Amino acid sequence: MKLTLESLKSVGAFTGRPVEKEIKWTQGDEELSATVFIRPLGYQAAISDVTALNGKHDSLAGRIAASVCDENGTAVFTVGDITGDADPQRGALDGRLTVALLAAIFEVNNLGKTTSSPALKSSGTNSPSPSAARSRKRKKD
């Protein structure tokens, strides 16, 4: 494939529109829900990951800030909004809400599929021996 914008579009190499998700979390004794939009992982998330590797910000806060957006794809949070650095009096984003957002990000980027455990290899103790019943049909000459 020749690398062009058209060839990349044809193979789905761009993240596209945000995905609408319903999230739920508890705040004290109350169960809350909200509709959020999650941008599939792309350029913004990659830049955030590299910035986090360089110690510039928290990696999970960066992932949330890069992924949670409005229906038009505009970011809802900054990293500072999530960590509490933007407004120390307000503090950091609630932990249960953080987990709900991360779960939604995971679902969008893994299409809701869970990975199965790798298949266990047999020890061979229940395997038939190599000399076990072979077909007794005669070969035609």
Secondary structure as UniProt FT lines:
FT   HELIX           5..10
FT   TURN            11..12
FT   STRAND          19..27
FT   TURN            28..29
FT   STRAND          30..38
FT   HELIX           43..53
FT   TURN            54..55
FT   HELIX           59..67
FT   STRAND          68..69
FT   TURN            71..72
FT   HELIX           79..83
FT   TURN            88..90
FT   HELIX           95..109
FT   TURN            110..112
FT   TURN            125..126
FT   TURN            130..131
//
